[in-house]
Amino acid sequence: MANILVVDDELGIRDLLFEILNDEGHTVELAENAAQARAARQRHEPDLVLLDIWMPDTDGVTLLKEWRGAGTLTMPVIMMSGHATIDTAVEATRIGAQSFLEKPITLQKLLKAVEQALSKDVGGRKPASATEPAHAAIAPPPATDLTVESAMTGGQSLPQAMDLGPQGQQLFDLDKPLRDARDAFEKAYFEYHLSQEGGSMTRVAEKTGLERTHLYRKLKQLGVDLARGRRGGSGG
């Protein structure tokens, strides 16, 4: 198991990540700003850092640059943000971040990103939870080969696009602004799974990797008709 430093100015995020990672058997230290993160880094070298981008004193990208410039970026770093642009994700990955997690962070994505980051050999340092020799660890992609996809997924390939909707087809207006297009996709995505699971919120939460309370908020935000999914079966 690993020693993980979580840096985020939101108390709720820190508590949530602490509970999840602690349940997985990791030792977790919390910092609410860059100053506390620096102090924690000086006390001991963590095996992994989860670093928020937007913080009140120093932003995460600046702190990442600072560690790299001082030669102390010897541990994998996963960047987190709910408002970062793709350019920011690309920049962070170029500097040395292993991957980028977009908030709200799902349990599945968090655990997968942590597992992948801990399996990598950073700066000649043996991975904390490696099952293979350090020389066999997967190195991060060279900066010249960096793509938006690798910045947002930590170098993992995205699954092939699939048709959506109960009829197997779904058209989207690609002329819309990104946020509107994404909302349209997410609405279709959740409506599809609600239909497939007969309106069961429990099964949809398990299938989509969302915590049930967050799933309710997301569906309400998107204007998803919950009764529509229940017409084909009982609710959950």
C-alpha positions as CSV (number, residue, x, y, z in Angstrom):
1,M,0.0,0.0,0.0
2,A,1.1,3.6,-0.6
3,N,1.5,6.9,1.2
4,I,-0.8,9.4,-0.6
5,L,-0.9,13.1,-0.2
6,V,-4.2,14.7,-1.1
7,V,-4.1,18.5,-1.8
8,D,-7.5,20.2,-2.2
9,D,-9.0,23.4,-0.7
10,E,-12.5,21.8,-0.5
11,L,-13.1,20.0,2.8
12,G,-15.7,17.7,1.3
13,I,-13.3,16.6,-1.5
14,R,-10.5,15.9,1.0
15,D,-12.8,13.9,3.3
16,L,-14.2,11.9,0.5
17,L,-10.8,11.0,-1.0
18,F,-9.5,10.2,2.5
19,E,-12.3,7.8,3.1
20,I,-12.0,6.0,-0.2
21,L,-8.2,5.7,-0.2
22,N,-8.0,4.8,3.4
23,D,-10.6,2.0,2.8
24,E,-8.3,0.8,0.1
25,G,-5.5,0.4,2.7
26,H,-3.5,3.5,1.8
27,T,-2.0,5.9,4.3
28,V,-3.4,9.3,3.4
29,E,-2.2,12.8,4.4
30,L,-4.3,15.9,3.7
31,A,-3.4,19.4,2.7
32,E,-5.8,22.3,2.0
33,N,-3.4,24.5,0.2
34,A,0.1,24.7,-1.5
35,A,1.8,25.8,1.7
36,Q,0.6,22.7,3.6
37,A,1.5,20.6,0.5
38,R,5.1,21.9,0.5
39,A,5.5,21.2,4.2
40,A,4.1,17.7,3.8
41,R,6.5,17.1,0.8
42,Q,9.5,18.3,2.9
43,R,8.6,16.0,5.8
44,H,8.6,12.9,3.7
45,E,8.3,11.9,0.1
46,P,4.8,10.6,-0.7
47,D,4.3,7.7,-3.1
48,L,1.6,9.7,-4.9
49,V,0.1,13.2,-4.9
50,L,-3.5,14.0,-5.8
51,L,-3.3,17.8,-6.6
52,D,-6.1,20.2,-7.1
53,I,-5.5,22.8,-9.8
54,W,-7.5,25.8,-8.4
55,M,-6.4,26.7,-4.9
56,P,-6.5,30.1,-3.1
57,D,-2.7,30.6,-2.4
58,T,-0.9,28.9,-5.3
59,D,-2.5,26.9,-8.1
60,G,-1.7,23.3,-8.6
61,V,0.1,23.8,-12.0
62,T,2.4,26.4,-10.4
63,L,3.2,24.1,-7.5
64,L,3.9,21.3,-10.0
65,K,6.3,23.6,-11.9
66,E,7.9,24.5,-8.6
67,W,8.5,20.9,-7.6
68,R,9.9,20.1,-11.1
69,G,12.2,23.1,-11.0
70,A,13.5,22.1,-7.6
71,G,14.1,18.5,-8.7
72,T,11.6,17.2,-6.1
73,L,9.0,16.0,-8.6
74,T,10.1,12.4,-8.0
75,M,6.6,11.0,-7.2
76,P,3.6,10.6,-9.6
77,V,1.1,13.4,-9.5
78,I,-2.6,13.2,-10.5
79,M,-4.1,16.6,-11.2
80,M,-7.8,17.3,-10.3
81,S,-10.2,20.0,-11.3
82,G,-13.8,20.7,-12.1
83,H,-13.1,23.8,-14.2
84,A,-9.9,23.2,-16.0
85,T,-9.6,23.4,-19.8
86,I,-8.0,20.8,-22.0
87,D,-5.1,23.3,-22.5
88,T,-4.5,23.2,-18.7
89,A,-4.6,19.4,-18.7
90,V,-2.1,19.2,-21.5
91,E,0.2,21.7,-19.8
92,A,0.1,19.8,-16.5
93,T,0.9,16.6,-18.3
94,R,3.8,18.2,-20.1
95,I,5.2,19.4,-16.8
96,G,5.1,16.0,-15.3
97,A,1.6,15.1,-14.1
98,Q,0.7,11.4,-14.7
99,S,-2.9,12.0,-15.4
100,F,-5.9,14.3,-14.9
101,L,-9.2,13.7,-13.1
102,E,-12.2,15.8,-13.8
103,K,-14.5,16.6,-10.8
104,P,-16.9,15.2,-9.7
105,I,-14.5,12.2,-9.5
106,T,-16.2,8.8,-9.7
107,L,-14.9,5.9,-7.6
108,Q,-14.0,3.8,-10.6
109,K,-11.9,6.5,-12.3
110,L,-10.2,7.5,-9.0
111,L,-9.1,3.9,-8.2
112,K,-8.0,3.2,-11.7
113,A,-5.9,6.4,-11.9
114,V,-4.3,5.7,-8.6
115,E,-3.5,2.1,-9.5
116,Q,-2.0,3.3,-12.9
117,A,0.0,6.1,-11.3
118,L,1.5,3.8,-8.6
119,S,2.5,1.3,-11.2
120,K,4.8,3.8,-13.0
121,D,8.4,4.4,-12.3
122,V,8.9,8.1,-11.8
123,G,12.5,9.5,-12.0
124,G,14.0,6.1,-11.3
125,R,12.0,5.6,-8.2
126,K,10.5,2.2,-7.6
127,P,6.7,2.2,-7.7
128,A,5.1,1.8,-4.3
129,S,2.8,-1.0,-5.3
130,A,4.7,-2.4,-8.3
131,T,4.2,-6.1,-9.0
132,E,7.0,-6.1,-11.6
133,P,10.6,-4.8,-11.5
134,A,11.0,-1.0,-11.8
135,H,12.5,-1.3,-15.2
136,A,9.3,-2.9,-16.5
137,A,7.1,0.0,-15.4
138,I,5.4,1.9,-18.1
139,A,7.0,5.3,-18.7
140,P,4.9,8.4,-19.4
141,P,4.6,9.3,-23.1
142,P,7.2,11.7,-24.5
143,A,6.1,15.3,-24.7
144,T,6.4,15.2,-28.5
145,D,3.8,12.4,-28.6
146,L,1.4,14.1,-26.1
147,T,-2.2,14.2,-27.2
148,V,-5.3,15.7,-25.6
149,E,-6.6,12.2,-25.0
150,S,-3.4,11.1,-23.2
151,A,-3.5,14.3,-21.1
152,M,-7.1,13.7,-20.0
153,T,-6.8,9.9,-19.5
154,G,-3.2,9.4,-18.3
155,G,-2.1,7.8,-21.5
156,Q,-5.0,5.3,-21.7
157,S,-6.9,4.8,-24.9
158,L,-10.5,5.8,-24.9
159,P,-13.1,3.2,-25.8
160,Q,-14.5,3.4,-29.3
161,A,-17.6,5.5,-29.7
162,M,-20.9,3.6,-29.5
163,D,-24.4,4.3,-30.6
164,L,-26.7,5.4,-27.8
165,G,-30.4,5.3,-27.1
166,P,-32.9,2.4,-26.8
167,Q,-33.1,2.2,-30.6
168,G,-29.3,2.0,-30.9
169,Q,-29.0,5.4,-32.6
170,Q,-28.6,8.9,-31.2
171,L,-27.8,12.1,-33.1
172,F,-26.1,15.1,-31.5
173,D,-25.9,18.7,-32.7
174,L,-22.1,19.2,-33.0
175,D,-22.6,22.9,-33.7
176,K,-23.6,23.5,-30.1
177,P,-21.1,24.9,-27.6
178,L,-19.1,22.2,-25.9
179,R,-21.0,22.4,-22.5
180,D,-24.4,22.1,-24.2
181,A,-23.2,19.2,-26.4
182,R,-21.8,17.4,-23.4
183,D,-25.1,17.9,-21.5
184,A,-27.0,16.5,-24.4
185,F,-24.7,13.4,-24.5
186,E,-24.9,12.9,-20.7
187,K,-28.7,13.2,-20.8
188,A,-28.9,10.6,-23.5
189,Y,-26.4,8.4,-21.7
190,F,-28.4,8.3,-18.4
191,E,-31.7,7.9,-20.1
192,Y,-30.3,4.9,-22.0
193,H,-29.1,3.3,-18.8
194,L,-32.3,4.1,-16.9
195,S,-34.2,2.4,-19.7
196,Q,-31.9,-0.6,-19.7
197,E,-32.2,-1.0,-15.9
198,G,-35.9,-0.5,-15.7
199,G,-35.5,2.8,-13.8
200,S,-33.5,1.2,-11.0
201,M,-31.3,4.0,-9.5
202,T,-29.3,1.4,-7.6
203,R,-28.3,-0.5,-10.7
204,V,-27.7,2.6,-12.8
205,A,-25.4,4.0,-10.0
206,E,-23.4,0.7,-10.0
207,K,-23.2,0.6,-13.8
208,T,-22.2,4.2,-14.3
209,G,-19.8,4.3,-11.3
210,L,-21.6,7.2,-9.6
211,E,-22.5,7.5,-6.0
212,R,-26.3,7.3,-5.8
213,T,-26.8,10.8,-4.2
214,H,-24.6,12.4,-6.9
215,L,-26.5,10.4,-9.5
216,Y,-29.8,12.0,-8.4
217,R,-28.3,15.5,-8.5
218,K,-26.9,14.8,-11.9
219,L,-30.2,13.6,-13.3
220,K,-32.0,16.5,-11.9
221,Q,-29.4,19.0,-13.3
222,L,-29.8,17.4,-16.8
223,G,-33.6,17.4,-16.7
224,V,-33.8,13.6,-17.0
225,D,-37.3,12.2,-16.7
226,L,-37.0,9.5,-14.0
227,A,-40.5,8.3,-14.6
228,R,-39.6,7.5,-18.2
229,G,-37.2,4.8,-17.2
230,R,-39.6,3.3,-14.7
231,R,-42.3,2.7,-17.3
232,G,-40.4,-0.4,-18.4
233,G,-39.9,-1.8,-14.9
234,S,-39.8,-1.2,-11.2
235,G,-37.7,1.6,-9.6
236,G,-34.6,1.1,-7.4
